[in-house]
Each structure stands twice: as C-alpha cells, then as structure tokens.
Amino acid sequence: MPDITKTFKAVHRAIKAAASAVNPGEYQAAGTQVQCPHCRHREFNESPNLGGGVNLACRKCYLVLWFAQKPNAL
Ligand SMILES: [Zn+2]
C-alpha cells in the first residue's frame, strides 16, 4: 500500500521538523560549545548537508557552519 507508506513518511518528516523547531539549538564539538565565528551567538538551526554531515545556521546572523560529523546537541 504505497499511499499509506507515503503518508507515514510525510507524518514522520513533520514530526522531525517540529522537534527540530523546538530544540534549543546548542551544540558541542570536540568538547567546546559551538559558537558563531561572526556574531558569537550560540544557537543554531540544523539541516542535513548534501555533501555529508550537517549544516548549522546561526539563528542570529544566519552564517552557516558545515560539520562533516554532527556535533553533540546540548
Ligand atoms: Zn552568527
């Protein structure tokens, strides 16, 4: 039943999007909290990077940091 599978996938995506919308957006890499090199903000929005890993977009100035491996969420 491909229609039900599609619906399930859409619901799953929506839940994941909602979860990422409410996450605090703070991360730690190599034992140090991730900080925007431009504005020093410490909250980011996460999205997958097509080249692997994740992008973290600064919630204040929108600079994007690309991590080849996902940093730990705090
Ligand atoms: Zn910034």
PDB file of the backbone (N, CA, C, O) and the ligand in Angstrom, with CONECT records:
HET     ZN  A 101       1
ATOM      1  N   MET A   1       0.848  -1.206   0.000  1.00  0.00           N
ATOM      2  CA  MET A   1       0.000   0.000   0.000  1.00  0.00           C
ATOM      3  C   MET A   1       0.880   1.252   0.000  1.00  0.00           C
ATOM      4  O   MET A   1       1.158   1.826   1.053  1.00  0.00           O
ATOM      5  N   PRO A   2       1.305   1.659  -1.173  1.00  0.00           N
ATOM      6  CA  PRO A   2       2.261   2.782  -1.251  1.00  0.00           C
ATOM      7  C   PRO A   2       1.708   4.101  -0.704  1.00  0.00           C
ATOM      8  O   PRO A   2       2.468   4.914  -0.179  1.00  0.00           O
ATOM      9  N   ASP A   3       0.375   4.325  -0.823  1.00  0.00           N
ATOM     10  CA  ASP A   3      -0.179   5.591  -0.338  1.00  0.00           C
ATOM     11  C   ASP A   3      -0.016   5.727   1.167  1.00  0.00           C
ATOM     12  O   ASP A   3       0.301   6.801   1.678  1.00  0.00           O
ATOM     13  N   ILE A   4      -0.236   4.627   1.866  1.00  0.00           N
ATOM     14  CA  ILE A   4      -0.101   4.670   3.327  1.00  0.00           C
ATOM     15  C   ILE A   4       1.364   4.881   3.712  1.00  0.00           C
ATOM     16  O   ILE A   4       1.675   5.611   4.653  1.00  0.00           O
ATOM     17  N   THR A   5       2.243   4.235   2.975  1.00  0.00           N
ATOM     18  CA  THR A   5       3.673   4.422   3.242  1.00  0.00           C
ATOM     19  C   THR A   5       4.071   5.879   3.046  1.00  0.00           C
ATOM     20  O   THR A   5       4.823   6.440   3.843  1.00  0.00           O
ATOM     21  N   LYS A   6       3.556   6.493   1.967  1.00  0.00           N
ATOM     22  CA  LYS A   6       3.851   7.906   1.710  1.00  0.00           C
ATOM     23  C   LYS A   6       3.333   8.779   2.844  1.00  0.00           C
ATOM     24  O   LYS A   6       4.018   9.690   3.308  1.00  0.00           O
ATOM     25  N   THR A   7       2.120   8.487   3.279  1.00  0.00           N
ATOM     26  CA  THR A   7       1.524   9.280   4.367  1.00  0.00           C
ATOM     27  C   THR A   7       2.358   9.152   5.629  1.00  0.00           C
ATOM     28  O   THR A   7       2.625  10.139   6.314  1.00  0.00           O
ATOM     29  N   PHE A   8       2.769   7.924   5.930  1.00  0.00           N
ATOM     30  CA  PHE A   8       3.577   7.706   7.125  1.00  0.00           C
ATOM     31  C   PHE A   8       4.873   8.494   7.045  1.00  0.00           C
ATOM     32  O   PHE A   8       5.295   9.118   8.018  1.00  0.00           O
ATOM     33  N   LYS A   9       5.502   8.459   5.871  1.00  0.00           N
ATOM     34  CA  LYS A   9       6.765   9.194   5.712  1.00  0.00           C
ATOM     35  C   LYS A   9       6.552  10.693   5.881  1.00  0.00           C
ATOM     36  O   LYS A   9       7.378  11.375   6.486  1.00  0.00           O
ATOM     37  N   ALA A  10       5.446  11.206   5.348  1.00  0.00           N
ATOM     38  CA  ALA A  10       5.156  12.636   5.473  1.00  0.00           C
ATOM     39  C   ALA A  10       4.949  13.010   6.943  1.00  0.00           C
ATOM     40  O   ALA A  10       5.429  14.047   7.399  1.00  0.00           O
ATOM     41  N   VAL A  11       4.236  12.163   7.673  1.00  0.00           N
ATOM     42  CA  VAL A  11       3.997  12.418   9.094  1.00  0.00           C
ATOM     43  C   VAL A  11       5.319  12.385   9.857  1.00  0.00           C
ATOM     44  O   VAL A  11       5.572  13.218  10.728  1.00  0.00           O
ATOM     45  N   HIS A  12       6.148  11.416   9.516  1.00  0.00           N
ATOM     46  CA  HIS A  12       7.446  11.292  10.176  1.00  0.00           C
ATOM     47  C   HIS A  12       8.287  12.549   9.943  1.00  0.00           C
ATOM     48  O   HIS A  12       8.923  13.061  10.865  1.00  0.00           O
ATOM     49  N   ARG A  13       8.282  13.041   8.694  1.00  0.00           N
ATOM     50  CA  ARG A  13       9.020  14.263   8.380  1.00  0.00           C
ATOM     51  C   ARG A  13       8.485  15.450   9.182  1.00  0.00           C
ATOM     52  O   ARG A  13       9.255  16.267   9.688  1.00  0.00           O
ATOM     53  N   ALA A  14       7.162  15.536   9.291  1.00  0.00           N
ATOM     54  CA  ALA A  14       6.541  16.654  10.017  1.00  0.00           C
ATOM     55  C   ALA A  14       6.926  16.612  11.495  1.00  0.00           C
ATOM     56  O   ALA A  14       7.193  17.647  12.105  1.00  0.00           O
ATOM     57  N   ILE A  15       6.952  15.411  12.060  1.00  0.00           N
ATOM     58  CA  ILE A  15       7.330  15.272  13.469  1.00  0.00           C
ATOM     59  C   ILE A  15       8.788  15.677  13.666  1.00  0.00           C
ATOM     60  O   ILE A  15       9.130  16.368  14.626  1.00  0.00           O
ATOM     61  N   LYS A  16       9.636  15.238  12.751  1.00  0.00           N
ATOM     62  CA  LYS A  16      11.047  15.609  12.859  1.00  0.00           C
ATOM     63  C   LYS A  16      11.225  17.117  12.742  1.00  0.00           C
ATOM     64  O   LYS A  16      12.021  17.704  13.476  1.00  0.00           O
ATOM     65  N   ALA A  17      10.494  17.749  11.828  1.00  0.00           N
ATOM     66  CA  ALA A  17      10.590  19.198  11.640  1.00  0.00           C
ATOM     67  C   ALA A  17      10.133  19.919  12.898  1.00  0.00           C
ATOM     68  O   ALA A  17      10.751  20.896  13.322  1.00  0.00           O
ATOM     69  N   ALA A  18       9.043  19.432  13.498  1.00  0.00           N
ATOM     70  CA  ALA A  18       8.524  20.065  14.717  1.00  0.00           C
ATOM     71  C   ALA A  18       9.536  19.913  15.851  1.00  0.00           C
ATOM     72  O   ALA A  18       9.756  20.846  16.624  1.00  0.00           O
ATOM     73  N   ALA A  19      10.143  18.744  15.946  1.00  0.00           N
ATOM     74  CA  ALA A  19      11.119  18.508  17.012  1.00  0.00           C
ATOM     75  C   ALA A  19      12.318  19.438  16.850  1.00  0.00           C
ATOM     76  O   ALA A  19      12.830  19.970  17.834  1.00  0.00           O
ATOM     77  N   SER A  20      12.766  19.633  15.609  1.00  0.00           N
ATOM     78  CA  SER A  20      13.934  20.497  15.422  1.00  0.00           C
ATOM     79  C   SER A  20      13.574  21.962  15.634  1.00  0.00           C
ATOM     80  O   SER A  20      14.444  22.773  15.951  1.00  0.00           O
ATOM     81  N   ALA A  21      12.289  22.314  15.461  1.00  0.00           N
ATOM     82  CA  ALA A  21      11.878  23.706  15.659  1.00  0.00           C
ATOM     83  C   ALA A  21      11.934  24.096  17.134  1.00  0.00           C
ATOM     84  O   ALA A  21      12.146  25.262  17.465  1.00  0.00           O
ATOM     85  N   VAL A  22      11.741  23.114  18.020  1.00  0.00           N
ATOM     86  CA  VAL A  22      11.725  23.447  19.446  1.00  0.00           C
ATOM     87  C   VAL A  22      13.042  23.127  20.142  1.00  0.00           C
ATOM     88  O   VAL A  22      13.196  23.423  21.326  1.00  0.00           O
ATOM     89  N   ASN A  23      14.005  22.521  19.425  1.00  0.00           N
ATOM     90  CA  ASN A  23      15.252  22.187  20.123  1.00  0.00           C
ATOM     91  C   ASN A  23      16.015  23.471  20.465  1.00  0.00           C
ATOM     92  O   ASN A  23      15.879  24.471  19.761  1.00  0.00           O
ATOM     93  N   PRO A  24      16.805  23.455  21.524  1.00  0.00           N
ATOM     94  CA  PRO A  24      17.474  24.673  21.976  1.00  0.00           C
ATOM     95  C   PRO A  24      18.532  25.169  20.996  1.00  0.00           C
ATOM     96  O   PRO A  24      18.907  26.342  21.028  1.00  0.00           O
ATOM     97  N   GLY A  25      19.014  24.286  20.127  1.00  0.00           N
ATOM     98  CA  GLY A  25      19.926  24.737  19.081  1.00  0.00           C
ATOM     99  C   GLY A  25      21.363  24.915  19.531  1.00  0.00           C
ATOM    100  O   GLY A  25      22.161  25.544  18.837  1.00  0.00           O
ATOM    101  N   GLU A  26      21.702  24.356  20.707  1.00  0.00           N
ATOM    102  CA  GLU A  26      23.083  24.488  21.172  1.00  0.00           C
ATOM    103  C   GLU A  26      23.822  23.171  20.967  1.00  0.00           C
ATOM    104  O   GLU A  26      23.272  22.094  21.199  1.00  0.00           O
ATOM    105  N   TYR A  27      25.068  23.270  20.533  1.00  0.00           N
ATOM    106  CA  TYR A  27      25.846  22.081  20.174  1.00  0.00           C
ATOM    107  C   TYR A  27      27.247  22.163  20.752  1.00  0.00           C
ATOM    108  O   TYR A  27      27.746  23.236  21.089  1.00  0.00           O
ATOM    109  N   GLN A  28      27.867  20.990  20.857  1.00  0.00           N
ATOM    110  CA  GLN A  28      29.230  20.922  21.336  1.00  0.00           C
ATOM    111  C   GLN A  28      30.035  20.035  20.396  1.00  0.00           C
ATOM    112  O   GLN A  28      29.595  18.944  20.036  1.00  0.00           O
ATOM    113  N   ALA A  29      31.218  20.509  20.000  1.00  0.00           N
ATOM    114  CA  ALA A  29      32.114  19.720  19.148  1.00  0.00           C
ATOM    115  C   ALA A  29      33.495  19.723  19.778  1.00  0.00           C
ATOM    116  O   ALA A  29      33.994  20.775  20.179  1.00  0.00           O
ATOM    117  N   ALA A  30      34.119  18.551  19.868  1.00  0.00           N
ATOM    118  CA  ALA A  30      35.462  18.419  20.442  1.00  0.00           C
ATOM    119  C   ALA A  30      35.549  19.046  21.839  1.00  0.00           C
ATOM    120  O   ALA A  30      36.572  19.621  22.210  1.00  0.00           O
ATOM    121  N   GLY A  31      34.466  18.925  22.602  1.00  0.00           N
ATOM    122  CA  GLY A  31      34.486  19.403  23.982  1.00  0.00           C
ATOM    123  C   GLY A  31      34.269  20.897  24.134  1.00  0.00           C
ATOM    124  O   GLY A  31      34.331  21.414  25.249  1.00  0.00           O
ATOM    125  N   THR A  32      34.018  21.598  23.046  1.00  0.00           N
ATOM    126  CA  THR A  32      33.807  23.043  23.099  1.00  0.00           C
ATOM    127  C   THR A  32      32.452  23.390  22.508  1.00  0.00           C
ATOM    128  O   THR A  32      32.068  22.853  21.469  1.00  0.00           O
ATOM    129  N   GLN A  33      31.726  24.285  23.166  1.00  0.00           N
ATOM    130  CA  GLN A  33      30.420  24.656  22.628  1.00  0.00           C
ATOM    131  C   GLN A  33      30.581  25.401  21.304  1.00  0.00           C
ATOM    132  O   GLN A  33      31.436  26.274  21.165  1.00  0.00           O
ATOM    133  N   VAL A  34      29.743  25.037  20.339  1.00  0.00           N
ATOM    134  CA  VAL A  34      29.802  25.685  19.027  1.00  0.00           C
ATOM    135  C   VAL A  34      29.306  27.124  19.158  1.00  0.00           C
ATOM    136  O   VAL A  34      28.238  27.396  19.707  1.00  0.00           O
ATOM    137  N   GLN A  35      30.147  28.053  18.618  1.00  0.00           N
ATOM    138  CA  GLN A  35      29.837  29.474  18.699  1.00  0.00           C
ATOM    139  C   GLN A  35      30.003  30.082  17.311  1.00  0.00           C
ATOM    140  O   GLN A  35      30.960  29.761  16.606  1.00  0.00           O
ATOM    141  N   CYS A  36      29.101  30.940  16.920  1.00  0.00           N
ATOM    142  CA  CYS A  36      29.187  31.569  15.600  1.00  0.00           C
ATOM    143  C   CYS A  36      30.463  32.419  15.517  1.00  0.00           C
ATOM    144  O   CYS A  36      30.676  33.282  16.368  1.00  0.00           O
ATOM    145  N   PRO A  37      31.318  32.190  14.504  1.00  0.00           N
ATOM    146  CA  PRO A  37      32.559  32.981  14.387  1.00  0.00           C
ATOM    147  C   PRO A  37      32.289  34.436  14.008  1.00  0.00           C
ATOM    148  O   PRO A  37      33.162  35.288  14.172  1.00  0.00           O
ATOM    149  N   HIS A  38      31.104  34.725  13.510  1.00  0.00           N
ATOM    150  CA  HIS A  38      30.795  36.100  13.100  1.00  0.00           C
ATOM    151  C   HIS A  38      30.205  36.923  14.243  1.00  0.00           C
ATOM    152  O   HIS A  38      30.720  37.989  14.578  1.00  0.00           O
ATOM    153  N   CYS A  39      29.101  36.412  14.851  1.00  0.00           N
ATOM    154  CA  CYS A  39      28.391  37.239  15.838  1.00  0.00           C
ATOM    155  C   CYS A  39      28.470  36.658  17.252  1.00  0.00           C
ATOM    156  O   CYS A  39      27.919  37.241  18.185  1.00  0.00           O
ATOM    157  N   ARG A  40      29.142  35.526  17.422  1.00  0.00           N
ATOM    158  CA  ARG A  40      29.338  34.892  18.727  1.00  0.00           C
ATOM    159  C   ARG A  40      28.065  34.299  19.330  1.00  0.00           C
ATOM    160  O   ARG A  40      28.035  33.951  20.510  1.00  0.00           O
ATOM    161  N   HIS A  41      27.017  34.185  18.518  1.00  0.00           N
ATOM    162  CA  HIS A  41      25.788  33.564  19.016  1.00  0.00           C
ATOM    163  C   HIS A  41      26.028  32.058  19.180  1.00  0.00           C
ATOM    164  O   HIS A  41      26.903  31.481  18.534  1.00  0.00           O
ATOM    165  N   ARG A  42      25.226  31.432  20.065  1.00  0.00           N
ATOM    166  CA  ARG A  42      25.451  30.011  20.353  1.00  0.00           C
ATOM    167  C   ARG A  42      24.242  29.136  20.042  1.00  0.00           C
ATOM    168  O   ARG A  42      24.169  27.995  20.498  1.00  0.00           O
ATOM    169  N   GLU A  43      23.304  29.657  19.279  1.00  0.00           N
ATOM    170  CA  GLU A  43      22.131  28.840  18.919  1.00  0.00           C
ATOM    171  C   GLU A  43      22.041  28.729  17.399  1.00  0.00           C
ATOM    172  O   GLU A  43      22.168  29.715  16.674  1.00  0.00           O
ATOM    173  N   PHE A  44      21.817  27.505  16.946  1.00  0.00           N
ATOM    174  CA  PHE A  44      21.853  27.205  15.520  1.00  0.00           C
ATOM    175  C   PHE A  44      20.654  26.366  15.100  1.00  0.00           C
ATOM    176  O   PHE A  44      20.076  25.635  15.905  1.00  0.00           O
ATOM    177  N   ASN A  45      20.291  26.483  13.824  1.00  0.00           N
ATOM    178  CA  ASN A  45      19.308  25.582  13.231  1.00  0.00           C
ATOM    179  C   ASN A  45      20.062  24.548  12.408  1.00  0.00           C
ATOM    180  O   ASN A  45      20.938  24.880  11.609  1.00  0.00           O
ATOM    181  N   GLU A  46      19.702  23.293  12.622  1.00  0.00           N
ATOM    182  CA  GLU A  46      20.408  22.187  11.975  1.00  0.00           C
ATOM    183  C   GLU A  46      19.690  21.750  10.703  1.00  0.00           C
ATOM    184  O   GLU A  46      18.462  21.670  10.669  1.00  0.00           O
ATOM    185  N   SER A  47      20.478  21.462   9.640  1.00  0.00           N
ATOM    186  CA  SER A  47      19.900  20.843   8.452  1.00  0.00           C
ATOM    187  C   SER A  47      20.947  19.933   7.843  1.00  0.00           C
ATOM    188  O   SER A  47      22.144  20.158   8.019  1.00  0.00           O
ATOM    189  N   PRO A  48      20.502  18.890   7.116  1.00  0.00           N
ATOM    190  CA  PRO A  48      21.476  17.984   6.514  1.00  0.00           C
ATOM    191  C   PRO A  48      22.261  18.683   5.407  1.00  0.00           C
ATOM    192  O   PRO A  48      21.723  19.548   4.716  1.00  0.00           O
ATOM    193  N   ASN A  49      23.531  18.310   5.236  1.00  0.00           N
ATOM    194  CA  ASN A  49      24.322  18.831   4.125  1.00  0.00           C
ATOM    195  C   ASN A  49      24.427  17.737   3.073  1.00  0.00           C
ATOM    196  O   ASN A  49      24.721  16.589   3.404  1.00  0.00           O
ATOM    197  N   LEU A  50      24.190  18.079   1.807  1.00  0.00           N
ATOM    198  CA  LEU A  50      24.172  17.063   0.752  1.00  0.00           C
ATOM    199  C   LEU A  50      25.547  16.434   0.555  1.00  0.00           C
ATOM    200  O   LEU A  50      25.644  15.326   0.027  1.00  0.00           O
ATOM    201  N   GLY A  51      26.605  17.116   0.967  1.00  0.00           N
ATOM    202  CA  GLY A  51      27.947  16.557   0.864  1.00  0.00           C
ATOM    203  C   GLY A  51      28.316  15.701   2.062  1.00  0.00           C
ATOM    204  O   GLY A  51      29.450  15.235   2.166  1.00  0.00           O
ATOM    205  N   GLY A  52      27.358  15.487   2.978  1.00  0.00           N
ATOM    206  CA  GLY A  52      27.599  14.696   4.173  1.00  0.00           C
ATOM    207  C   GLY A  52      27.613  15.585   5.397  1.00  0.00           C
ATOM    208  O   GLY A  52      27.887  16.781   5.292  1.00  0.00           O
ATOM    209  N   GLY A  53      27.323  15.025   6.547  1.00  0.00           N
ATOM    210  CA  GLY A  53      27.323  15.796   7.787  1.00  0.00           C
ATOM    211  C   GLY A  53      26.122  16.721   7.883  1.00  0.00           C
ATOM    212  O   GLY A  53      25.076  16.467   7.286  1.00  0.00           O
ATOM    213  N   VAL A  54      26.287  17.799   8.641  1.00  0.00           N
ATOM    214  CA  VAL A  54      25.168  18.714   8.865  1.00  0.00           C
ATOM    215  C   VAL A  54      25.612  20.166   8.704  1.00  0.00           C
ATOM    216  O   VAL A  54      26.782  20.503   8.881  1.00  0.00           O
ATOM    217  N   ASN A  55      24.652  21.006   8.367  1.00  0.00           N
ATOM    218  CA  ASN A  55      24.845  22.455   8.403  1.00  0.00           C
ATOM    219  C   ASN A  55      24.238  22.970   9.694  1.00  0.00           C
ATOM    220  O   ASN A  55      23.156  22.535  10.087  1.00  0.00           O
ATOM    221  N   LEU A  56      24.914  23.883  10.353  1.00  0.00           N
ATOM    222  CA  LEU A  56      24.334  24.612  11.469  1.00  0.00           C
ATOM    223  C   LEU A  56      24.256  26.079  11.051  1.00  0.00           C
ATOM    224  O   LEU A  56      25.278  26.723  10.813  1.00  0.00           O
ATOM    225  N   ALA A  57      23.031  26.598  10.965  1.00  0.00           N
ATOM    226  CA  ALA A  57      22.835  28.002  10.572  1.00  0.00           C
ATOM    227  C   ALA A  57      22.620  28.830  11.833  1.00  0.00           C
ATOM    228  O   ALA A  57      21.728  28.538  12.630  1.00  0.00           O
ATOM    229  N   CYS A  58      23.435  29.860  12.009  1.00  0.00           N
ATOM    230  CA  CYS A  58      23.318  30.741  13.170  1.00  0.00           C
ATOM    231  C   CYS A  58      21.923  31.369  13.199  1.00  0.00           C
ATOM    232  O   CYS A  58      21.449  31.889  12.189  1.00  0.00           O
ATOM    233  N   ARG A  59      21.269  31.316  14.370  1.00  0.00           N
ATOM    234  CA  ARG A  59      19.914  31.859  14.467  1.00  0.00           C
ATOM    235  C   ARG A  59      19.906  33.385  14.530  1.00  0.00           C
ATOM    236  O   ARG A  59      18.846  34.002  14.436  1.00  0.00           O
ATOM    237  N   LYS A  60      21.075  33.993  14.688  1.00  0.00           N
ATOM    238  CA  LYS A  60      21.111  35.449  14.790  1.00  0.00           C
ATOM    239  C   LYS A  60      21.535  36.096  13.465  1.00  0.00           C
ATOM    240  O   LYS A  60      20.861  37.000  12.971  1.00  0.00           O
ATOM    241  N   CYS A  61      22.660  35.629  12.887  1.00  0.00           N
ATOM    242  CA  CYS A  61      23.163  36.286  11.674  1.00  0.00           C
ATOM    243  C   CYS A  61      23.058  35.393  10.436  1.00  0.00           C
ATOM    244  O   CYS A  61      23.332  35.848   9.326  1.00  0.00           O
ATOM    245  N   TYR A  62      22.665  34.126  10.614  1.00  0.00           N
ATOM    246  CA  TYR A  62      22.400  33.185   9.511  1.00  0.00           C
ATOM    247  C   TYR A  62      23.655  32.685   8.811  1.00  0.00           C
ATOM    248  O   TYR A  62      23.554  32.068   7.751  1.00  0.00           O
ATOM    249  N   LEU A  63      24.831  32.931   9.370  1.00  0.00           N
ATOM    250  CA  LEU A  63      26.040  32.294   8.844  1.00  0.00           C
ATOM    251  C   LEU A  63      25.882  30.781   8.997  1.00  0.00           C
ATOM    252  O   LEU A  63      25.367  30.307  10.009  1.00  0.00           O
ATOM    253  N   VAL A  64      26.328  30.024   7.989  1.00  0.00           N
ATOM    254  CA  VAL A  64      26.199  28.572   8.030  1.00  0.00           C
ATOM    255  C   VAL A  64      27.550  27.922   8.293  1.00  0.00           C
ATOM    256  O   VAL A  64      28.535  28.216   7.615  1.00  0.00           O
ATOM    257  N   LEU A  65      27.586  27.047   9.273  1.00  0.00           N
ATOM    258  CA  LEU A  65      28.775  26.248   9.561  1.00  0.00           C
ATOM    259  C   LEU A  65      28.506  24.829   9.083  1.00  0.00           C
ATOM    260  O   LEU A  65      27.437  24.272   9.335  1.00  0.00           O
ATOM    261  N   TRP A  66      29.484  24.249   8.391  1.00  0.00           N
ATOM    262  CA  TRP A  66      29.311  22.886   7.885  1.00  0.00           C
ATOM    263  C   TRP A  66      30.189  21.948   8.705  1.00  0.00           C
ATOM    264  O   TRP A  66      31.411  22.100   8.738  1.00  0.00           O
ATOM    265  N   PHE A  67      29.563  20.983   9.362  1.00  0.00           N
ATOM    266  CA  PHE A  67      30.284  19.953  10.102  1.00  0.00           C
ATOM    267  C   PHE A  67      30.178  18.633   9.348  1.00  0.00           C
ATOM    268  O   PHE A  67      29.076  18.204   9.004  1.00  0.00           O
ATOM    269  N   ALA A  68      31.308  17.987   9.087  1.00  0.00           N
ATOM    270  CA  ALA A  68      31.309  16.705   8.380  1.00  0.00           C
ATOM    271  C   ALA A  68      30.726  15.603   9.262  1.00  0.00           C
ATOM    272  O   ALA A  68      30.216  14.600   8.761  1.00  0.00           O
ATOM    273  N   GLN A  69      30.807  15.800  10.584  1.00  0.00           N
ATOM    274  CA  GLN A  69      30.122  14.908  11.518  1.00  0.00           C
ATOM    275  C   GLN A  69      29.294  15.775  12.439  1.00  0.00           C
ATOM    276  O   GLN A  69      29.724  16.852  12.851  1.00  0.00           O
ATOM    277  N   LYS A  70      28.088  15.292  12.765  1.00  0.00           N
ATOM    278  CA  LYS A  70      27.190  16.105  13.578  1.00  0.00           C
ATOM    279  C   LYS A  70      27.758  16.317  14.975  1.00  0.00           C
ATOM    280  O   LYS A  70      28.112  15.351  15.652  1.00  0.00           O
ATOM    281  N   PRO A  71      27.851  17.592  15.420  1.00  0.00           N
ATOM    282  CA  PRO A  71      28.272  17.853  16.796  1.00  0.00           C
ATOM    283  C   PRO A  71      27.204  17.362  17.779  1.00  0.00           C
ATOM    284  O   PRO A  71      26.056  17.147  17.390  1.00  0.00           O
ATOM    285  N   ASN A  72      27.571  17.187  19.029  1.00  0.00           N
ATOM    286  CA  ASN A  72      26.600  16.751  20.037  1.00  0.00           C
ATOM    287  C   ASN A  72      25.655  17.896  20.368  1.00  0.00           C
ATOM    288  O   ASN A  72      26.086  19.025  20.601  1.00  0.00           O
ATOM    289  N   ALA A  73      24.350  17.589  20.387  1.00  0.00           N
ATOM    290  CA  ALA A  73      23.379  18.593  20.826  1.00  0.00           C
ATOM    291  C   ALA A  73      23.444  18.703  22.339  1.00  0.00           C
ATOM    292  O   ALA A  73      23.587  17.695  23.032  1.00  0.00           O
ATOM    293  N   LEU A  74      23.342  19.927  22.858  1.00  0.00           N
ATOM    294  CA  LEU A  74      23.375  20.128  24.310  1.00  0.00           C
ATOM    295  C   LEU A  74      21.966  20.129  24.875  1.00  0.00           C
ATOM    296  O   LEU A  74      21.786  20.285  26.083  1.00  0.00           O
TER     297      LEU A  74
HETATM  298 ZN    ZN A 101      26.037  34.466  13.915  1.00  0.00          ZN2+
END
